[in-house]
């Protein structure tokens, strides 16, 4: 598995998620699987099949000698790891809020 960040809409805030390789929706743990199962830490409202999901990893830039503590905290960048169309998604935001678990999307 991989802990990273996900975005579904342009300029949407990055959301923490966990990515696992899968043999298909509901079949996690497959070695050499062709699917990615993306488990969101916080549900995203209105995510639907067909939307494109992008995965990001945070990269901390090296602070220069002249940087102060205030600017050093802002020296953060993100690299896009890739993405793809959402094939299927988990339960709705309302259902997830009721059951208390994160939302899941499947990408091929």
C-alpha positions as CSV (number, residue, x, y, z in Angstrom):
1,X,0.0,0.0,0.0
2,X,0.9,3.7,-0.4
3,X,-0.1,6.6,1.7
4,X,-0.5,9.7,-0.6
5,X,-2.9,12.5,-1.5
6,X,-5.7,12.5,-4.0
7,X,-7.5,15.2,-6.1
8,X,-10.6,14.6,-8.2
9,X,-11.5,18.2,-9.2
10,X,-9.2,21.0,-10.5
11,X,-8.1,23.2,-7.6
12,X,-9.8,20.9,-5.0
13,X,-7.9,20.5,-1.8
14,X,-5.7,17.5,-1.7
15,X,-7.2,14.7,0.4
16,X,-5.1,12.0,2.3
17,X,-5.7,8.5,1.0
18,X,-4.3,5.0,1.0
19,X,-3.7,3.2,-2.4
20,X,-3.6,-0.6,-2.7
21,X,-3.1,-2.9,-5.8
22,X,-6.2,-4.9,-6.6
23,X,-7.4,-7.6,-9.1
24,X,-10.6,-5.6,-9.4
25,X,-13.3,-3.8,-7.3
26,X,-13.5,-5.6,-3.9
27,X,-10.5,-7.9,-4.6
28,X,-7.6,-6.3,-2.7
29,X,-4.2,-7.7,-2.2
30,X,-3.6,-9.1,-5.7
31,X,0.0,-9.2,-6.8
32,X,0.3,-7.9,-10.3
33,X,-3.3,-6.6,-10.3
34,X,-4.4,-4.1,-12.8
35,X,-6.5,-2.0,-10.5
36,X,-5.8,0.6,-7.8
37,X,-8.1,0.8,-4.8
38,X,-8.0,4.3,-3.4
39,X,-9.4,4.6,0.2
40,X,-10.0,8.2,1.1
41,X,-9.3,9.3,4.7
42,X,-12.1,11.9,4.4
43,X,-15.0,11.4,1.9
44,X,-15.2,13.8,-1.1
45,X,-18.7,15.0,-2.0
46,X,-19.9,14.1,-5.4
47,X,-17.2,11.8,-6.7
48,X,-18.6,9.7,-9.6
49,X,-17.5,7.1,-12.0
50,X,-15.8,8.6,-15.1
51,X,-14.1,11.4,-13.2
52,X,-10.3,11.4,-13.3
53,X,-8.5,10.9,-10.1
54,X,-4.9,12.2,-9.6
55,X,-2.5,11.0,-6.9
56,X,0.2,13.2,-5.4
57,X,3.1,12.8,-3.0
58,X,4.4,15.6,-0.8
59,X,8.0,16.6,-1.4
60,X,9.8,18.9,1.1
61,X,12.1,21.3,-0.6
62,X,15.5,21.9,0.9
63,X,15.6,25.1,2.8
64,X,18.3,27.6,1.9
65,X,20.6,29.1,4.5
66,X,18.9,32.4,4.2
67,X,15.4,31.0,4.8
68,X,13.7,31.9,8.1
69,X,11.5,29.6,10.1
70,X,8.4,31.3,8.5
71,X,9.5,30.6,4.9
72,X,10.9,27.2,5.7
73,X,7.4,25.9,6.6
74,X,6.1,27.0,3.2
75,X,8.8,25.2,1.2
76,X,6.5,22.3,0.3
77,X,5.9,20.9,-3.2
78,X,3.8,18.1,-4.6
79,X,4.6,15.7,-7.4
80,X,1.9,14.0,-9.4
81,X,2.3,10.2,-9.3
82,X,-0.3,9.6,-12.0
83,X,-4.0,8.9,-12.1
84,X,-6.8,7.6,-14.2
85,X,-10.6,7.5,-14.5
86,X,-12.7,6.3,-11.6
87,X,-14.3,3.0,-12.5
88,X,-16.5,2.6,-9.5
89,X,-16.8,4.2,-6.1
90,X,-17.8,3.2,-2.6
91,X,-20.9,4.2,-0.6
92,X,-22.2,7.8,-0.7
93,X,-21.0,10.5,1.6
94,X,-24.2,10.2,3.6
95,X,-23.8,6.4,4.0
96,X,-20.1,6.8,4.9
97,X,-20.9,9.5,7.5
98,X,-23.5,7.2,9.1
99,X,-21.2,4.1,9.1
100,X,-18.1,6.1,10.0
101,X,-15.6,4.9,7.4
102,X,-13.8,6.5,4.4
103,X,-14.9,6.5,0.8
104,X,-13.3,4.1,-1.7
105,X,-12.7,4.6,-5.5
106,X,-11.4,2.0,-8.0
107,X,-9.1,3.1,-10.8
108,X,-7.9,1.0,-13.7
